[in-house]
Amino acid sequence: MTPIPMTTPDADIFVATALKEPRNYQVLLHNDDYTTMEFVVSILMEVFLKTAEQATAIMLAVHKRGVGIAGVYPLEIAETKVAAVREKAKEAGFPLRCTLQEVGG
């Protein structure tokens, strides 16, 4: 940890600060009986910028295991992605469930 100099009118003060890496969150897609596989692949490509091959592999994990990891991001980005998925699913009339979970938590 490197002290950060801070100058005040009276004296020089050194404050030691520890910077923490932001916590990461997994964005999860959950299987249901109504959302089409094609829609899930399109969501993964549009929102998570996955290639067709990556999106298909994640979609198959969702289908076979009941849940799949769409990506891992800091909290604010993860929340934005979850909101985007929910909005697109609602607009398309699908009940696709998308949640986030802290990595290691």
Steps between C-alpha positions, in 0.01 A plus 500: 500500500650832393427811708318771309624850583233752588602860562315717749573861593658385829698189411560220260289200590554155359195278485536130430212369294428147395325467169270201468411329176127533430294193581389303199157357434388218274204580277292183485236392250241248622322236297124508451254313281403797281800709399638375170859391460535743211394791721752403769777484239399843365503648854846359562628649175331841538533570872811300588682531164558126471581335169241265353706203619540637853132593519393155386722330758360717782142446377557122505635525857186690599283239330680195644595625848217744565734798530796645310751777556459773240795701634685633804509874565532766773165567670386803300568334166337174614189690612482680164526172310229336715269796439566487124420127485181543701385787279571313175332183629192694609478677163522163323242341730738249659532423873880467482638533851833679543667550838836588642708332766816617668803298397614302801196615692 
